Each structure stands twice: as structure tokens, then as C-alpha cells.
Amino acid sequence: MAANAKYVTLTDGTFQEEVLGADQPVLVDFWATWCGPCRMIAPVIEELASEYEGRAKIAKMDVDHNPQVPMHFGVRSIPTLLFFKDGQVVDQLIGAVSKKVLADKLDALVAEPAV
């Protein structure tokens, strides 16, 4: 992880506050160090974290070190990308996807008025 990374590193203990209690949309990347597709999209996740700073929160959770939250949300494949708004899962992507696909989904969430 880069020292200047703008994304949030989540744990089972911080998930509630950082994601469910967030006042802006959150993209959570569930990943593991041994996962090739996870490593492929990592630079994209870091770019999005910088580009959406202040408008959306970008977070990463290592499923090997934090099994409770992924189990709760039924994460069975990685990378799994969950989009949260107002504490609820509003969208999901599984596998390595393009930056455009992620940005389009984030743009839609950022543009939606808060409920």
C-alpha cells in the first residue's frame, strides 16, 4: 500500500463506523494478497480513491485477515466490490472490472440525492 493512499483500510472492527456509518457513498473492495485479479484492479482502486476524495469513500478489506464482514455479506469470490449508500448495499460487482465500469457506478451514487 502506498504511503499516500487515499483509500481506507477496513477491518471487521472498523467496518460499522467507516462504511455503514459513512455520510457519503462507499465502494468496498474485498480482496486478498494471493488473488491475481485483486492485484490487477488495485491500481484502479487507488486511482478512484484519489479522484473521488471528498465525494465518495473508497475502502479495501483483506478477507483473509477479516473474515466476519465478508461472511456477513456473502462474499464468496474475490475481488468482490460492494457499493454502499446510506448504510445499505446498493450494487455489487464480482471480478476484475474496468475503471470506467467502477467510475460509472460511483458517478451514479454520488449524483443521487441522499435519502
C-alpha positions in Angstrom: 0.0 0.0 0.0 1.3 3.4 -0.9 2.0 5.8 2.0 -0.1 8.4 0.3 -3.0 6.1 -0.4 -6.4 7.8 -0.1 -8.4 4.7 0.4 -9.4 3.4 3.8 -8.1 0.0 5.0 -11.0 -1.7 6.8 -11.1 -4.3 9.5 -14.0 -6.3 11.0 -13.8 -3.8 13.9 -13.9 -0.6 11.8 -16.4 -1.6 9.1 -19.5 -0.4 11.0 -18.2 3.1 11.5 -16.3 3.5 8.3 -18.9 2.0 5.9 -22.3 1.7 7.5 -22.0 5.0 9.3 -20.5 6.9 6.3 -22.2 10.1 5.2 -21.2 9.5 1.6 -21.3 6.5 -0.8 -18.7 3.8 -0.1 -17.0 1.4 -2.5 -15.5 -1.6 -0.6 -13.0 -3.8 -2.4 -12.9 -7.3 -0.7 -9.5 -8.8 -1.7 -6.6 -11.0 -0.7 -2.9 -10.9 -1.3 -2.8 -14.2 -3.2 -5.6 -13.1 -5.6 -4.3 -12.2 -9.1 -7.4 -10.3 -10.3 -7.3 -8.4 -7.0 -3.8 -7.3 -7.7 -4.8 -6.3 -11.2 -7.5 -3.9 -10.1 -5.6 -2.5 -7.1 -4.1 0.4 -9.0 -7.6 1.3 -10.3 -9.0 1.3 -6.8 -6.1 3.6 -5.7 -6.8 6.0 -8.6 -10.5 6.1 -7.8 -9.7 6.9 -4.2 -7.8 10.0 -5.3 -10.3 11.0 -7.9 -13.4 10.7 -5.7 -11.8 12.0 -2.5 -14.4 14.1 -0.7 -17.3 12.7 -2.8 -17.1 9.0 -2.1 -15.1 6.8 0.2 -13.1 4.0 -1.3 -12.1 1.2 1.0 -10.3 -2.2 0.9 -10.8 -5.2 3.2 -8.4 -8.1 3.3 -10.7 -11.2 3.5 -8.0 -13.4 5.0 -7.5 -11.1 8.0 -11.1 -10.0 8.4 -13.5 -13.0 7.8 -16.6 -11.7 9.7 -17.8 -8.9 7.4 -17.2 -10.8 4.1 -19.1 -13.7 5.6 -22.0 -11.4 6.7 -22.3 -10.0 3.1 -22.0 -13.4 1.4 -18.6 -12.7 -0.3 -17.7 -16.0 -1.9 -15.4 -14.8 -4.8 -12.8 -12.1 -4.8 -12.4 -9.5 -5.8 -16.0 -8.5 -4.8 -16.8 -4.8 -5.0 -19.8 -3.7 -2.9 -21.3 -0.2 -3.3 -22.9 1.2 -0.1 -25.2 4.2 0.2 -26.8 5.2 3.5 -25.5 2.0 5.1 -27.1 -0.3 2.6 -25.6 -2.4 -0.3 -26.9 -0.8 -3.5 -24.8 -2.5 -6.1 -22.2 -5.3 -6.5 -19.5 -6.4 -8.9 -17.5 -9.6 -8.9 -14.2 -10.0 -10.6 -11.7 -7.6 -12.2 -13.7 -4.8 -14.0 -12.6 -1.7 -15.8 -12.1 1.7 -14.2 -14.9 3.0 -16.4 -17.4 0.5 -15.0 -16.5 1.4 -11.4 -16.4 5.1 -12.2 -19.9 5.0 -13.8 -21.3 3.3 -10.8 -19.7 5.7 -8.4 -20.9 8.7 -10.5 -24.5 7.4 -10.3 -24.2 7.1 -6.5 -22.6 10.5 -6.0 -25.2 12.1 -8.2 -28.2 10.6 -6.3 -29.6 12.7 -3.5 -29.2 11.4 0.0 -32.3 9.7 1.3 
